[in-house]
Amino acid sequence: MPEEKLTVFDTCLKITSKFEGASFDTVTGNFDGQGMSLGILQWNINQGTFRAYILNHLDLLMFDYFPVPITPLYSMDNSTSMAWVKDVVLDMNGNVKPEWNDAFKRFLTESSVINLQKRACDKYFHRAKEICGILGFTHENKRAMAFSFDIAVQSWSLGIDRPEANHSQADSITQIYGVDNYMLWNGLEMSEEQQILIIAAHLRALKCKPEWRNVFFTRKCTIALGLGIVNKEKHDFRKLFTES
């Protein structure tokens, strides 16, 4: 039987979760300064997204297999939660202790928690529809929706006006974010749609902190062109956008 084609939602989730290197049971430590990140979209402690999207919707007393109860995370602010996680959950190197890693993996694969993860992804998808509309594309456009979904997950808002297509400008932009990617991108045909997305990615990246601009842009441009290197990993999504 032929492989079932991915829906727009599935395409969005597949691409962004690939960038995040995550699945529903993924648990990562403090390698990026977020304290701990969990689940398919790596909701984290530092920004409070794990509490907002997951913990606040559960009765944590039902999950009694953690080394110590995680109920304090209900009421802590982000900075206090970070301190608690560093003190209780992480080892001296910022990695999740084995017993905590096992407990959180079990927690993340509880049916109720998986459903919450899916519901939280749906929130980003609805936000992506708004961003996609601002950029002038329909919600059936897989490339534009994947681009918008990744913005929603990373930044929530677009924060710029829709740019006009400009091949020369888009080509110039692709040259300033690293030679390895430019070698992949140079010579690829760019539709007007892709030009708009590339320029939008650059303008939005300029609103990020300088240390995050490169990875922000390369993620978005990899979606726009379907090909790219993000955090030293090569991605090729072109087939996802040509499926009917």
Disulfide bonds with the S-S distance in Angstrom:
none
